[in-house]
Amino acid sequence: MQRTPVPSSNIRSIGYDANQAILEVEFTSGDVYHYYGVPKYLYEQFMSSSSKGSFLSDHIRSSYRYQKQ
């Protein structure tokens, strides 16, 4: 999955697979996580949010199943 670099202190890049509704987040630590069942509109809001870390924490992390890759 191709990821887009983002301006964030703790997130390096974000990718999204619309066919499988998988959000991929690469952290500055190098860790990569997949979040499953994330709708496209939420990915789009995430990408346009001013604080990627806060958005992930507030809207995605506690609401969707995830797995470290």
mmJSON file of the N, C-alpha and C atoms, coordinates in Angstrom:
{"data_MODEL":{"atom_site":{
"group_PDB":["ATOM","ATOM","ATOM","ATOM","ATOM","ATOM","ATOM","ATOM","ATOM","ATOM","ATOM","ATOM","ATOM","ATOM","ATOM","ATOM","ATOM","ATOM","ATOM","ATOM","ATOM","ATOM","ATOM","ATOM","ATOM","ATOM","ATOM","ATOM","ATOM","ATOM","ATOM","ATOM","ATOM","ATOM","ATOM","ATOM","ATOM","ATOM","ATOM","ATOM","ATOM","ATOM","ATOM","ATOM","ATOM","ATOM","ATOM","ATOM","ATOM","ATOM","ATOM","ATOM","ATOM","ATOM","ATOM","ATOM","ATOM","ATOM","ATOM","ATOM","ATOM","ATOM","ATOM","ATOM","ATOM","ATOM","ATOM","ATOM","ATOM","ATOM","ATOM","ATOM","ATOM","ATOM","ATOM","ATOM","ATOM","ATOM","ATOM","ATOM","ATOM","ATOM","ATOM","ATOM","ATOM","ATOM","ATOM","ATOM","ATOM","ATOM","ATOM","ATOM","ATOM","ATOM","ATOM","ATOM","ATOM","ATOM","ATOM","ATOM","ATOM","ATOM","ATOM","ATOM","ATOM","ATOM","ATOM","ATOM","ATOM","ATOM","ATOM","ATOM","ATOM","ATOM","ATOM","ATOM","ATOM","ATOM","ATOM","ATOM","ATOM","ATOM","ATOM","ATOM","ATOM","ATOM","ATOM","ATOM","ATOM","ATOM","ATOM","ATOM","ATOM","ATOM","ATOM","ATOM","ATOM","ATOM","ATOM","ATOM","ATOM","ATOM","ATOM","ATOM","ATOM","ATOM","ATOM","ATOM","ATOM","ATOM","ATOM","ATOM","ATOM","ATOM","ATOM","ATOM","ATOM","ATOM","ATOM","ATOM","ATOM","ATOM","ATOM","ATOM","ATOM","ATOM","ATOM","ATOM","ATOM","ATOM","ATOM","ATOM","ATOM","ATOM","ATOM","ATOM","ATOM","ATOM","ATOM","ATOM","ATOM","ATOM","ATOM","ATOM","ATOM","ATOM","ATOM","ATOM","ATOM","ATOM","ATOM","ATOM","ATOM","ATOM","ATOM","ATOM","ATOM","ATOM","ATOM","ATOM","ATOM","ATOM","ATOM","ATOM","ATOM","ATOM","ATOM"],
"id":[1,2,3,4,5,6,7,8,9,10,11,12,13,14,15,16,17,18,19,20,21,22,23,24,25,26,27,28,29,30,31,32,33,34,35,36,37,38,39,40,41,42,43,44,45,46,47,48,49,50,51,52,53,54,55,56,57,58,59,60,61,62,63,64,65,66,67,68,69,70,71,72,73,74,75,76,77,78,79,80,81,82,83,84,85,86,87,88,89,90,91,92,93,94,95,96,97,98,99,100,101,102,103,104,105,106,107,108,109,110,111,112,113,114,115,116,117,118,119,120,121,122,123,124,125,126,127,128,129,130,131,132,133,134,135,136,137,138,139,140,141,142,143,144,145,146,147,148,149,150,151,152,153,154,155,156,157,158,159,160,161,162,163,164,165,166,167,168,169,170,171,172,173,174,175,176,177,178,179,180,181,182,183,184,185,186,187,188,189,190,191,192,193,194,195,196,197,198,199,200,201,202,203,204,205,206,207],
"type_symbol":["N","C","C","N","C","C","N","C","C","N","C","C","N","C","C","N","C","C","N","C","C","N","C","C","N","C","C","N","C","C","N","C","C","N","C","C","N","C","C","N","C","C","N","C","C","N","C","C","N","C","C","N","C","C","N","C","C","N","C","C","N","C","C","N","C","C","N","C","C","N","C","C","N","C","C","N","C","C","N","C","C","N","C","C","N","C","C","N","C","C","N","C","C","N","C","C","N","C","C","N","C","C","N","C","C","N","C","C","N","C","C","N","C","C","N","C","C","N","C","C","N","C","C","N","C","C","N","C","C","N","C","C","N","C","C","N","C","C","N","C","C","N","C","C","N","C","C","N","C","C","N","C","C","N","C","C","N","C","C","N","C","C","N","C","C","N","C","C","N","C","C","N","C","C","N","C","C","N","C","C","N","C","C","N","C","C","N","C","C","N","C","C","N","C","C","N","C","C","N","C","C","N","C","C","N","C","C"],
"label_atom_id":["N","CA","C","N","CA","C","N","CA","C","N","CA","C","N","CA","C","N","CA","C","N","CA","C","N","CA","C","N","CA","C","N","CA","C","N","CA","C","N","CA","C","N","CA","C","N","CA","C","N","CA","C","N","CA","C","N","CA","C","N","CA","C","N","CA","C","N","CA","C","N","CA","C","N","CA","C","N","CA","C","N","CA","C","N","CA","C","N","CA","C","N","CA","C","N","CA","C","N","CA","C","N","CA","C","N","CA","C","N","CA","C","N","CA","C","N","CA","C","N","CA","C","N","CA","C","N","CA","C","N","CA","C","N","CA","C","N","CA","C","N","CA","C","N","CA","C","N","CA","C","N","CA","C","N","CA","C","N","CA","C","N","CA","C","N","CA","C","N","CA","C","N","CA","C","N","CA","C","N","CA","C","N","CA","C","N","CA","C","N","CA","C","N","CA","C","N","CA","C","N","CA","C","N","CA","C","N","CA","C","N","CA","C","N","CA","C","N","CA","C","N","CA","C","N","CA","C","N","CA","C","N","CA","C","N","CA","C","N","CA","C"],
"label_alt_id":[null,null,null,null,null,null,null,null,null,null,null,null,null,null,null,null,null,null,null,null,null,null,null,null,null,null,null,null,null,null,null,null,null,null,null,null,null,null,null,null,null,null,null,null,null,null,null,null,null,null,null,null,null,null,null,null,null,null,null,null,null,null,null,null,null,null,null,null,null,null,null,null,null,null,null,null,null,null,null,null,null,null,null,null,null,null,null,null,null,null,null,null,null,null,null,null,null,null,null,null,null,null,null,null,null,null,null,null,null,null,null,null,null,null,null,null,null,null,null,null,null,null,null,null,null,null,null,null,null,null,null,null,null,null,null,null,null,null,null,null,null,null,null,null,null,null,null,null,null,null,null,null,null,null,null,null,null,null,null,null,null,null,null,null,null,null,null,null,null,null,null,null,null,null,null,null,null,null,null,null,null,null,null,null,null,null,null,null,null,null,null,null,null,null,null,null,null,null,null,null,null,null,null,null,null,null,null],
"label_comp_id":["MET","MET","MET","GLN","GLN","GLN","ARG","ARG","ARG","THR","THR","THR","PRO","PRO","PRO","VAL","VAL","VAL","PRO","PRO","PRO","SER","SER","SER","SER","SER","SER","ASN","ASN","ASN","ILE","ILE","ILE","ARG","ARG","ARG","SER","SER","SER","ILE","ILE","ILE","GLY","GLY","GLY","TYR","TYR","TYR","ASP","ASP","ASP","ALA","ALA","ALA","ASN","ASN","ASN","GLN","GLN","GLN","ALA","ALA","ALA","ILE","ILE","ILE","LEU","LEU","LEU","GLU","GLU","GLU","VAL","VAL","VAL","GLU","GLU","GLU","PHE","PHE","PHE","THR","THR","THR","SER","SER","SER","GLY","GLY","GLY","ASP","ASP","ASP","VAL","VAL","VAL","TYR","TYR","TYR","HIS","HIS","HIS","TYR","TYR","TYR","TYR","TYR","TYR","GLY","GLY","GLY","VAL","VAL","VAL","PRO","PRO","PRO","LYS","LYS","LYS","TYR","TYR","TYR","LEU","LEU","LEU","TYR","TYR","TYR","GLU","GLU","GLU","GLN","GLN","GLN","PHE","PHE","PHE","MET","MET","MET","SER","SER","SER","SER","SER","SER","SER","SER","SER","SER","SER","SER","LYS","LYS","LYS","GLY","GLY","GLY","SER","SER","SER","PHE","PHE","PHE","LEU","LEU","LEU","SER","SER","SER","ASP","ASP","ASP","HIS","HIS","HIS","ILE","ILE","ILE","ARG","ARG","ARG","SER","SER","SER","SER","SER","SER","TYR","TYR","TYR","ARG","ARG","ARG","TYR","TYR","TYR","GLN","GLN","GLN","LYS","LYS","LYS","GLN","GLN","GLN"],
"label_asym_id":["A","A","A","A","A","A","A","A","A","A","A","A","A","A","A","A","A","A","A","A","A","A","A","A","A","A","A","A","A","A","A","A","A","A","A","A","A","A","A","A","A","A","A","A","A","A","A","A","A","A","A","A","A","A","A","A","A","A","A","A","A","A","A","A","A","A","A","A","A","A","A","A","A","A","A","A","A","A","A","A","A","A","A","A","A","A","A","A","A","A","A","A","A","A","A","A","A","A","A","A","A","A","A","A","A","A","A","A","A","A","A","A","A","A","A","A","A","A","A","A","A","A","A","A","A","A","A","A","A","A","A","A","A","A","A","A","A","A","A","A","A","A","A","A","A","A","A","A","A","A","A","A","A","A","A","A","A","A","A","A","A","A","A","A","A","A","A","A","A","A","A","A","A","A","A","A","A","A","A","A","A","A","A","A","A","A","A","A","A","A","A","A","A","A","A","A","A","A","A","A","A","A","A","A","A","A","A"],
"label_entity_id":["1","1","1","1","1","1","1","1","1","1","1","1","1","1","1","1","1","1","1","1","1","1","1","1","1","1","1","1","1","1","1","1","1","1","1","1","1","1","1","1","1","1","1","1","1","1","1","1","1","1","1","1","1","1","1","1","1","1","1","1","1","1","1","1","1","1","1","1","1","1","1","1","1","1","1","1","1","1","1","1","1","1","1","1","1","1","1","1","1","1","1","1","1","1","1","1","1","1","1","1","1","1","1","1","1","1","1","1","1","1","1","1","1","1","1","1","1","1","1","1","1","1","1","1","1","1","1","1","1","1","1","1","1","1","1","1","1","1","1","1","1","1","1","1","1","1","1","1","1","1","1","1","1","1","1","1","1","1","1","1","1","1","1","1","1","1","1","1","1","1","1","1","1","1","1","1","1","1","1","1","1","1","1","1","1","1","1","1","1","1","1","1","1","1","1","1","1","1","1","1","1","1","1","1","1","1","1"],
"label_seq_id":[1,1,1,2,2,2,3,3,3,4,4,4,5,5,5,6,6,6,7,7,7,8,8,8,9,9,9,10,10,10,11,11,11,12,12,12,13,13,13,14,14,14,15,15,15,16,16,16,17,17,17,18,18,18,19,19,19,20,20,20,21,21,21,22,22,22,23,23,23,24,24,24,25,25,25,26,26,26,27,27,27,28,28,28,29,29,29,30,30,30,31,31,31,32,32,32,33,33,33,34,34,34,35,35,35,36,36,36,37,37,37,38,38,38,39,39,39,40,40,40,41,41,41,42,42,42,43,43,43,44,44,44,45,45,45,46,46,46,47,47,47,48,48,48,49,49,49,50,50,50,51,51,51,52,52,52,53,53,53,54,54,54,55,55,55,56,56,56,57,57,57,58,58,58,59,59,59,60,60,60,61,61,61,62,62,62,63,63,63,64,64,64,65,65,65,66,66,66,67,67,67,68,68,68,69,69,69],
"pdbx_PDB_ins_code":[null,null,null,null,null,null,null,null,null,null,null,null,null,null,null,null,null,null,null,null,null,null,null,null,null,null,null,null,null,null,null,null,null,null,null,null,null,null,null,null,null,null,null,null,null,null,null,null,null,null,null,null,null,null,null,null,null,null,null,null,null,null,null,null,null,null,null,null,null,null,null,null,null,null,null,null,null,null,null,null,null,null,null,null,null,null,null,null,null,null,null,null,null,null,null,null,null,null,null,null,null,null,null,null,null,null,null,null,null,null,null,null,null,null,null,null,null,null,null,null,null,null,null,null,null,null,null,null,null,null,null,null,null,null,null,null,null,null,null,null,null,null,null,null,null,null,null,null,null,null,null,null,null,null,null,null,null,null,null,null,null,null,null,null,null,null,null,null,null,null,null,null,null,null,null,null,null,null,null,null,null,null,null,null,null,null,null,null,null,null,null,null,null,null,null,null,null,null,null,null,null,null,null,null,null,null,null],
"Cartn_x":[0.855,0.0,0.895,0.568,1.34,0.862,1.827,1.505,1.948,1.246,1.545,2.196,3.366,3.977,3.062,3.004,2.156,2.95,2.548,3.205,2.661,3.46,3.029,4.27,4.165,5.308,5.456,4.385,4.504,4.036,3.465,3.034,3.834,4.489,5.327,4.514,3.631,2.876,1.586,0.639,-0.679,-1.051,-1.603,-2.095,-3.5,-4.184,-5.546,-5.845,-6.43,-6.896,-8.418,-9.003,-10.454,-11.189,-10.593,-11.257,-11.431,-10.456,-10.51,-10.799,-10.932,-11.186,-10.133,-8.852,-7.738,-6.972,-6.823,-6.019,-4.654,-3.597,-2.24,-1.559,-1.009,-0.341,1.086,2.039,3.443,3.821,4.318,4.727,6.2,6.614,8.003,8.964,8.468,9.288,9.622,8.89,9.055,7.983,7.217,6.124,5.021,4.42,3.316,2.121,0.964,-0.27,-1.321,-2.121,-3.302,-4.536,-5.459,-6.747,-7.802,-8.659,-9.58,-11.004,-11.647,-13.033,-13.213,-12.152,-12.223,-12.851,-13.964,-14.609,-13.776,-13.959,-13.173,-13.352,-14.572,-14.8,-13.965,-13.747,-12.957,-11.472,-11.005,-9.635,-9.443,-10.404,-10.299,-10.281,-11.102,-11.092,-9.751,-9.218,-7.924,-6.836,-6.826,-5.799,-5.906,-7.105,-7.264,-7.235,-7.109,-7.101,-5.798,-5.885,-4.691,-3.783,-4.35,-3.547,-3.808,-2.884,-3.056,-3.079,-2.2,-2.145,-3.424,-3.968,-5.22,-6.384,-6.43,-7.513,-7.466,-6.277,-6.131,-6.611,-6.204,-6.583,-8.077,-8.656,-10.06,-11.069,-10.707,-11.701,-11.418,-10.184,-9.842,-9.344,-8.368,-7.69,-8.637,-9.568,-10.465,-11.722,-11.919,-13.144,-12.959,-11.73,-11.479,-10.411,-10.61,-9.619,-8.331,-7.21,-5.924,-4.91,-3.86,-2.799,-1.474,-0.444,0.894,1.406,2.009,2.513,3.966],
"Cartn_y":[-1.184,0.0,1.239,2.173,3.404,4.362,4.953,5.913,7.316,8.294,9.698,10.288,10.92,11.584,12.701,12.856,13.884,14.705,15.967,16.794,16.433,15.776,15.349,15.051,15.257,14.968,13.48,12.693,11.263,10.333,10.865,10.043,10.453,9.476,9.759,9.75,8.738,8.628,7.85,8.049,7.428,6.879,5.667,5.063,4.526,4.256,3.74,2.832,1.68,0.733,0.775,1.442,1.624,0.309,-0.622,-1.904,-2.734,-2.675,-3.467,-2.626,-1.308,-0.371,-0.519,-0.545,-0.636,0.68,1.241,2.437,1.995,2.479,2.123,3.375,3.286,4.423,4.025,4.804,4.621,5.717,5.31,6.259,6.629,7.719,8.157,7.14,6.276,5.211,4.126,4.128,3.1,2.025,1.996,1.032,1.344,0.288,0.43,-0.349,0.299,-0.321,-0.292,-1.361,-1.41,-1.27,-0.423,-0.242,-0.736,-1.649,-2.36,-1.802,-1.729,-1.285,0.217,0.955,2.426,2.94,3.663,4.174,5.267,5.386,6.343,7.778,8.137,9.522,9.837,8.834,9.056,9.207,8.41,8.565,9.974,10.456,11.792,12.876,12.71,13.665,13.621,12.405,12.215,12.964,12.791,13.432,14.957,15.482,16.941,17.551,16.719,17.248,17.987,18.986,19.775,19.045,18.139,17.349,15.867,15.246,13.834,12.943,13.21,12.397,12.471,13.665,13.834,13.176,13.306,12.702,11.186,10.614,9.167,8.715,9.419,9.075,9.245,10.315,10.639,9.854,9.503,8.955,7.548,7.089,5.824,4.763,5.079,4.08,3.273,3.916,3.199,2.653,2.98,2.578,1.454,1.186,0.197,-0.797,-2.037,-3.077,-2.743,-2.975,-2.683,-3.771,-3.772,-4.759,-4.145,-4.382,-3.946,-4.874,-4.268,-5.044,-5.433],
"Cartn_z":[0.0,0.0,0.0,-0.847,-0.918,0.176,0.873,1.929,1.511,2.06,1.816,3.059,2.919,4.083,4.588,5.914,6.512,7.528,7.728,8.742,10.125,10.926,12.256,13.081,14.378,15.242,15.535,15.372,15.684,14.563,13.491,12.363,11.13,10.511,9.33,8.048,7.891,6.641,6.874,5.935,6.023,4.657,4.644,3.412,3.621,2.511,2.615,1.441,1.73,0.709,0.723,-0.263,-0.305,-0.527,-1.271,-1.536,-0.272,0.608,1.836,3.077,2.915,4.017,5.112,4.681,5.617,5.61,6.791,6.987,7.495,6.868,7.28,7.802,8.998,9.624,9.98,9.478,9.835,10.817,11.968,12.994,12.821,13.428,13.311,13.923,14.782,15.372,14.349,13.217,12.207,12.285,13.371,13.506,12.507,11.954,11.002,11.538,11.554,12.029,10.935,10.886,10.025,10.904,10.495,11.158,10.177,10.626,9.737,9.792,8.616,8.525,8.578,8.337,8.39,7.093,7.182,5.96,5.293,3.989,3.213,3.707,4.078,4.541,5.773,6.639,7.847,7.495,6.538,6.04,5.48,4.714,4.123,5.199,6.236,7.357,8.082,8.256,8.907,8.136,6.824,6.001,6.022,6.191,6.186,7.589,8.609,9.979,10.27,11.119,11.454,12.431,13.226,14.163,13.914,13.211,12.863,14.102,15.062,16.271,17.078,17.228,17.969,17.251,15.929,15.163,15.294,15.173,15.317,16.687,17.705,19.075,19.321,18.811,19.091,18.247,17.008,16.079,15.541,15.671,15.019,15.995,16.794,17.616,18.501,19.149,20.07,19.385,18.103,17.41,16.397,15.995,14.941,15.391,14.956,15.255,14.528,15.193,14.565,14.876,14.064,14.231,13.79,14.593,14.215,13.114,12.105,10.971,11.163],
"occupancy":[1.0,1.0,1.0,1.0,1.0,1.0,1.0,1.0,1.0,1.0,1.0,1.0,1.0,1.0,1.0,1.0,1.0,1.0,1.0,1.0,1.0,1.0,1.0,1.0,1.0,1.0,1.0,1.0,1.0,1.0,1.0,1.0,1.0,1.0,1.0,1.0,1.0,1.0,1.0,1.0,1.0,1.0,1.0,1.0,1.0,1.0,1.0,1.0,1.0,1.0,1.0,1.0,1.0,1.0,1.0,1.0,1.0,1.0,1.0,1.0,1.0,1.0,1.0,1.0,1.0,1.0,1.0,1.0,1.0,1.0,1.0,1.0,1.0,1.0,1.0,1.0,1.0,1.0,1.0,1.0,1.0,1.0,1.0,1.0,1.0,1.0,1.0,1.0,1.0,1.0,1.0,1.0,1.0,1.0,1.0,1.0,1.0,1.0,1.0,1.0,1.0,1.0,1.0,1.0,1.0,1.0,1.0,1.0,1.0,1.0,1.0,1.0,1.0,1.0,1.0,1.0,1.0,1.0,1.0,1.0,1.0,1.0,1.0,1.0,1.0,1.0,1.0,1.0,1.0,1.0,1.0,1.0,1.0,1.0,1.0,1.0,1.0,1.0,1.0,1.0,1.0,1.0,1.0,1.0,1.0,1.0,1.0,1.0,1.0,1.0,1.0,1.0,1.0,1.0,1.0,1.0,1.0,1.0,1.0,1.0,1.0,1.0,1.0,1.0,1.0,1.0,1.0,1.0,1.0,1.0,1.0,1.0,1.0,1.0,1.0,1.0,1.0,1.0,1.0,1.0,1.0,1.0,1.0,1.0,1.0,1.0,1.0,1.0,1.0,1.0,1.0,1.0,1.0,1.0,1.0,1.0,1.0,1.0,1.0,1.0,1.0,1.0,1.0,1.0,1.0,1.0,1.0],
"B_iso_or_equiv":[0.0,0.0,0.0,0.0,0.0,0.0,0.0,0.0,0.0,0.0,0.0,0.0,0.0,0.0,0.0,0.0,0.0,0.0,0.0,0.0,0.0,0.0,0.0,0.0,0.0,0.0,0.0,0.0,0.0,0.0,0.0,0.0,0.0,0.0,0.0,0.0,0.0,0.0,0.0,0.0,0.0,0.0,0.0,0.0,0.0,0.0,0.0,0.0,0.0,0.0,0.0,0.0,0.0,0.0,0.0,0.0,0.0,0.0,0.0,0.0,0.0,0.0,0.0,0.0,0.0,0.0,0.0,0.0,0.0,0.0,0.0,0.0,0.0,0.0,0.0,0.0,0.0,0.0,0.0,0.0,0.0,0.0,0.0,0.0,0.0,0.0,0.0,0.0,0.0,0.0,0.0,0.0,0.0,0.0,0.0,0.0,0.0,0.0,0.0,0.0,0.0,0.0,0.0,0.0,0.0,0.0,0.0,0.0,0.0,0.0,0.0,0.0,0.0,0.0,0.0,0.0,0.0,0.0,0.0,0.0,0.0,0.0,0.0,0.0,0.0,0.0,0.0,0.0,0.0,0.0,0.0,0.0,0.0,0.0,0.0,0.0,0.0,0.0,0.0,0.0,0.0,0.0,0.0,0.0,0.0,0.0,0.0,0.0,0.0,0.0,0.0,0.0,0.0,0.0,0.0,0.0,0.0,0.0,0.0,0.0,0.0,0.0,0.0,0.0,0.0,0.0,0.0,0.0,0.0,0.0,0.0,0.0,0.0,0.0,0.0,0.0,0.0,0.0,0.0,0.0,0.0,0.0,0.0,0.0,0.0,0.0,0.0,0.0,0.0,0.0,0.0,0.0,0.0,0.0,0.0,0.0,0.0,0.0,0.0,0.0,0.0,0.0,0.0,0.0,0.0,0.0,0.0],
"pdbx_formal_charge":[null,null,null,null,null,null,null,null,null,null,null,null,null,null,null,null,null,null,null,null,null,null,null,null,null,null,null,null,null,null,null,null,null,null,null,null,null,null,null,null,null,null,null,null,null,null,null,null,null,null,null,null,null,null,null,null,null,null,null,null,null,null,null,null,null,null,null,null,null,null,null,null,null,null,null,null,null,null,null,null,null,null,null,null,null,null,null,null,null,null,null,null,null,null,null,null,null,null,null,null,null,null,null,null,null,null,null,null,null,null,null,null,null,null,null,null,null,null,null,null,null,null,null,null,null,null,null,null,null,null,null,null,null,null,null,null,null,null,null,null,null,null,null,null,null,null,null,null,null,null,null,null,null,null,null,null,null,null,null,null,null,null,null,null,null,null,null,null,null,null,null,null,null,null,null,null,null,null,null,null,null,null,null,null,null,null,null,null,null,null,null,null,null,null,null,null,null,null,null,null,null,null,null,null,null,null,null],
"auth_seq_id":[1,1,1,2,2,2,3,3,3,4,4,4,5,5,5,6,6,6,7,7,7,8,8,8,9,9,9,10,10,10,11,11,11,12,12,12,13,13,13,14,14,14,15,15,15,16,16,16,17,17,17,18,18,18,19,19,19,20,20,20,21,21,21,22,22,22,23,23,23,24,24,24,25,25,25,26,26,26,27,27,27,28,28,28,29,29,29,30,30,30,31,31,31,32,32,32,33,33,33,34,34,34,35,35,35,36,36,36,37,37,37,38,38,38,39,39,39,40,40,40,41,41,41,42,42,42,43,43,43,44,44,44,45,45,45,46,46,46,47,47,47,48,48,48,49,49,49,50,50,50,51,51,51,52,52,52,53,53,53,54,54,54,55,55,55,56,56,56,57,57,57,58,58,58,59,59,59,60,60,60,61,61,61,62,62,62,63,63,63,64,64,64,65,65,65,66,66,66,67,67,67,68,68,68,69,69,69],
"auth_comp_id":["MET","MET","MET","GLN","GLN","GLN","ARG","ARG","ARG","THR","THR","THR","PRO","PRO","PRO","VAL","VAL","VAL","PRO","PRO","PRO","SER","SER","SER","SER","SER","SER","ASN","ASN","ASN","ILE","ILE","ILE","ARG","ARG","ARG","SER","SER","SER","ILE","ILE","ILE","GLY","GLY","GLY","TYR","TYR","TYR","ASP","ASP","ASP","ALA","ALA","ALA","ASN","ASN","ASN","GLN","GLN","GLN","ALA","ALA","ALA","ILE","ILE","ILE","LEU","LEU","LEU","GLU","GLU","GLU","VAL","VAL","VAL","GLU","GLU","GLU","PHE","PHE","PHE","THR","THR","THR","SER","SER","SER","GLY","GLY","GLY","ASP","ASP","ASP","VAL","VAL","VAL","TYR","TYR","TYR","HIS","HIS","HIS","TYR","TYR","TYR","TYR","TYR","TYR","GLY","GLY","GLY","VAL","VAL","VAL","PRO","PRO","PRO","LYS","LYS","LYS","TYR","TYR","TYR","LEU","LEU","LEU","TYR","TYR","TYR","GLU","GLU","GLU","GLN","GLN","GLN","PHE","PHE","PHE","MET","MET","MET","SER","SER","SER","SER","SER","SER","SER","SER","SER","SER","SER","SER","LYS","LYS","LYS","GLY","GLY","GLY","SER","SER","SER","PHE","PHE","PHE","LEU","LEU","LEU","SER","SER","SER","ASP","ASP","ASP","HIS","HIS","HIS","ILE","ILE","ILE","ARG","ARG","ARG","SER","SER","SER","SER","SER","SER","TYR","TYR","TYR","ARG","ARG","ARG","TYR","TYR","TYR","GLN","GLN","GLN","LYS","LYS","LYS","GLN","GLN","GLN"],
"auth_asym_id":["A","A","A","A","A","A","A","A","A","A","A","A","A","A","A","A","A","A","A","A","A","A","A","A","A","A","A","A","A","A","A","A","A","A","A","A","A","A","A","A","A","A","A","A","A","A","A","A","A","A","A","A","A","A","A","A","A","A","A","A","A","A","A","A","A","A","A","A","A","A","A","A","A","A","A","A","A","A","A","A","A","A","A","A","A","A","A","A","A","A","A","A","A","A","A","A","A","A","A","A","A","A","A","A","A","A","A","A","A","A","A","A","A","A","A","A","A","A","A","A","A","A","A","A","A","A","A","A","A","A","A","A","A","A","A","A","A","A","A","A","A","A","A","A","A","A","A","A","A","A","A","A","A","A","A","A","A","A","A","A","A","A","A","A","A","A","A","A","A","A","A","A","A","A","A","A","A","A","A","A","A","A","A","A","A","A","A","A","A","A","A","A","A","A","A","A","A","A","A","A","A","A","A","A","A","A","A"],
"auth_atom_id":["N","CA","C","N","CA","C","N","CA","C","N","CA","C","N","CA","C","N","CA","C","N","CA","C","N","CA","C","N","CA","C","N","CA","C","N","CA","C","N","CA","C","N","CA","C","N","CA","C","N","CA","C","N","CA","C","N","CA","C","N","CA","C","N","CA","C","N","CA","C","N","CA","C","N","CA","C","N","CA","C","N","CA","C","N","CA","C","N","CA","C","N","CA","C","N","CA","C","N","CA","C","N","CA","C","N","CA","C","N","CA","C","N","CA","C","N","CA","C","N","CA","C","N","CA","C","N","CA","C","N","CA","C","N","CA","C","N","CA","C","N","CA","C","N","CA","C","N","CA","C","N","CA","C","N","CA","C","N","CA","C","N","CA","C","N","CA","C","N","CA","C","N","CA","C","N","CA","C","N","CA","C","N","CA","C","N","CA","C","N","CA","C","N","CA","C","N","CA","C","N","CA","C","N","CA","C","N","CA","C","N","CA","C","N","CA","C","N","CA","C","N","CA","C","N","CA","C","N","CA","C","N","CA","C","N","CA","C","N","CA","C"],
"pdbx_PDB_model_num":[1,1,1,1,1,1,1,1,1,1,1,1,1,1,1,1,1,1,1,1,1,1,1,1,1,1,1,1,1,1,1,1,1,1,1,1,1,1,1,1,1,1,1,1,1,1,1,1,1,1,1,1,1,1,1,1,1,1,1,1,1,1,1,1,1,1,1,1,1,1,1,1,1,1,1,1,1,1,1,1,1,1,1,1,1,1,1,1,1,1,1,1,1,1,1,1,1,1,1,1,1,1,1,1,1,1,1,1,1,1,1,1,1,1,1,1,1,1,1,1,1,1,1,1,1,1,1,1,1,1,1,1,1,1,1,1,1,1,1,1,1,1,1,1,1,1,1,1,1,1,1,1,1,1,1,1,1,1,1,1,1,1,1,1,1,1,1,1,1,1,1,1,1,1,1,1,1,1,1,1,1,1,1,1,1,1,1,1,1,1,1,1,1,1,1,1,1,1,1,1,1,1,1,1,1,1,1]
}}}
